[in-house]
Amino acid sequence: MGAIAITLGILSAAMHLLAFWLYYRQMLLGTSRPKAASWLLWPVLTVLNCVIYLLSTGDWVKSLLPLASSAACLVIVAVALRRKNLKKPRLWEMIVMMAAIDIAVLYGVFNSAVYANLLIQTCVAISFIPTFAGVWKDSNSERPLPWFIWSTAYILALAVVILRWRRQPGDLIYPINCLVLHAVVGALTFKKNQAR
């Protein structure tokens, strides 16, 4: 079972990186238009999530996907900023960023990675709101393929958690949360735009 879990962990991280590569290409071609509000939050949130998830699970195999996500997200945002595809964050986005940083500080003070994991997942969910709204308004602003590959990667990550189960239900929250969030964006890309 250990070898299967490690293989699935590596595969989930590889799929995640593939989706980022596809998204990067679509961004360069202009077929995907990243929502500044979400993408400016995600580097902060993915890095904090990766650290907190590793600390809360204590399992490097379960943390392969968040590690890949952090690295790739930083690259996408750096390229988008360089190409001036992202705008300055608005007040509510700054509030979510500060909440994420506060979570990291609270972890340090109270040493509770489980609660920090729950709180960071709330911030991640909130950070998707601009993307949901943007794709709802214009379903052509995103392509479905990367979002569904990301969703599949989270299914594999969920399988890793189950295969390496240590009776820590909190380990399930991150992959389930991100599976749902990414799948919703992918599904919204199929919504027909209203005639204007």
N, C-alpha and C positions, 0 to 999 in steps of 0.2 A: 504493500500500500504506500510506503514511503516514496518509492521510485515513481509511482504513478502520480502522486501529489506533486512531487518536484517537477515532473514533466509537464503536468497541467499548469503549474505555477509559471514555468518558463514560457509555455505556449500562450498563456493569458497575457503575460508581459509583451511577448512578441506581437500578438494580435493588436494590443493596445498601441504599440509603436507603429505598426502597419497603418492603423486608422489615422494616427497623427501624420504619417507621411502622405497619405491620401488627402487629408485635410489641408496640409501644407501646399500640396500641388494645386488643389482646388482654390485655395486662397490666392496663390500666385496667378492663376488663370482668371480669377474674378468670379468663379462659379459658386464659391462660398464666401459670404461676407461676414466675418466674425463680429459678434456684438461686443463692442468695447466694454460695456458694463460687466458682462460675464468674464471676458477674457482678461481683463485687468485684475479681477479678483482671483481667478483660478491659479496663477503661480503661487500666490501667498497661501491659498487654501490647500493646494495639492502638496506643497512642501510640509506645511503644518500637519496635514492629514497623514502623510507618509510617516513622519516622526511619531506622531501620537498613536497611529495604528500599530507601528512596530513595537512601541512601548506597551500598548495595551494587550497585544496578542503575544508578544515575546517570541514571535515566529518569523524568521526571515523568509520562509517560503511563501507564507500568506502575504508578505509585504513586497513581493516582487512586482506585482502590478502597480501599487501606489508609487513605488520607486520609479518605474518606467514612466508613469503618468507625470510625476513631478519633473523629470528631466525633459520629456517631450513638450510639456506645457510651457516650460521656461523658454525653449527654443522657439515655439510658435509665437509667443508673445514678443520675444526679442525681434523676430523678423517682422511681425505686424507693426511694432513700434517704429522700427527702422523704415518701413515702407509708409509710415504715417496712416495706417489703417485703423488705428485706435485713437479714441478721443480721451480727454481728461476725465477722470472719474467724477461722478456726481456725488452729492452729499450722502445719499443712502448707501452708495457703494463704499464710500469711505467708512461709514458706520459699520458695515459688514466686515470690512478689512480689520477695523479696530477690534471688533468682537472676536475675530479669529485670533488676533494677537493676544487679546485678553485671555482667551482660552489657554493659549500656551503658557502665559504667566500664571494663571490659576493652577494649571497642571504642576508647575514648578513649586507653587506655594502649598497646595494640598496633596500633591503626588497621587492624583487619581486619574490615570490614563483612561479608565472606563468612562467616567463622566466627561472628560475632555473629548473623547471619541464621539459621544452622543451629541455634544454641543457643536463640534466641528461639522458633523453631518447635517445639522440644522443650517449652519452657514452655507454649506455646499448647496443644499436645496434652495435656499434663498438666492444664491448667486446664479441659478439657472433661470430665474424669472425673466430677466431681460432677453435671454435667448428664446424662451417660450413665447414671449410677447412678439419678438421680431419675426419668428417663423410663423406664428399665428397670423400676423399682419401680411407677411409676404412669404409664402411657402417655398418660393424659388430662391430665397436668400441662403438656403442650405441644401446640400445634397444628402440623401439618406444613407448612402453606403458607409461613410466613416462612423456615423452614429450607431448603426446596427452592428458594425464590427466592434465598436466599444462595448455595446450591450452584450455581445457574445463573449468578449473577454471577461466581463463581470460575471457571466454565468460560469465560466471556467474558474474564476477566482472563488466563487461560491462553492464549487465542487471541491476546491483545495481546502477551504475552511471545513467542509463536512468530512473530508478524508483525514484531516489532521485535527479532528474535534477534541477539545479539552474541556468540554462543559462550560464554555464561555459564550453565552448567547450574544453578547455584545460584539463578538467577532463577525456576526452575520450582518450587522447593520450597515457597515460601509459598502460591501458589494451589492446588497439588496437596494440600498438607497441609490447608488450610482447606476445600477442596472435600470431601474425605473426611470430615472432622470434622463439618461441617454436614449432609452427606447421611446420616451415621449417625444423628444426632439425629432427622432427618426420618423415616428408616426405623423407628426405635424407637417413634415415635408410633403406628405401626400394629400394634405388638405387643399381643396380647390380654392384659389383666390377669387374673391367676389369681384364681379364686374364693377368698374369704377365709373 
